[in-house]
């Protein structure tokens, strides 16, 4: 994955890990989609793919 905001260890993983603090409203490109974070995500937090279903996806 080429995104510097988060990392997925393996493409089939169902979680991504924040590499830095991400503010509320941050547009997170992930798996070919752009996700608007509804709350701040701190560095090191795992973001499960189920969480993305609850977020606004552009």
C-alpha positions, 0 to 999 in steps of 0.5 A: 500500500502506498498510502503514508497515513495508514498501512495494511500489513497484507492486502487481504487484512481487514484492518489498517493501522494509522501511522500518524494522528489523523484529524476528524474530517481527514480524507483517507484514501484506502483500497481505492475509496476515499473515506472521510474520518468522522472522528480523530484517529490516533497513531497506532490505532487499528481501523477495522474494515467494518468501521469503514462501512459506518463512515462517509465514503466518496 
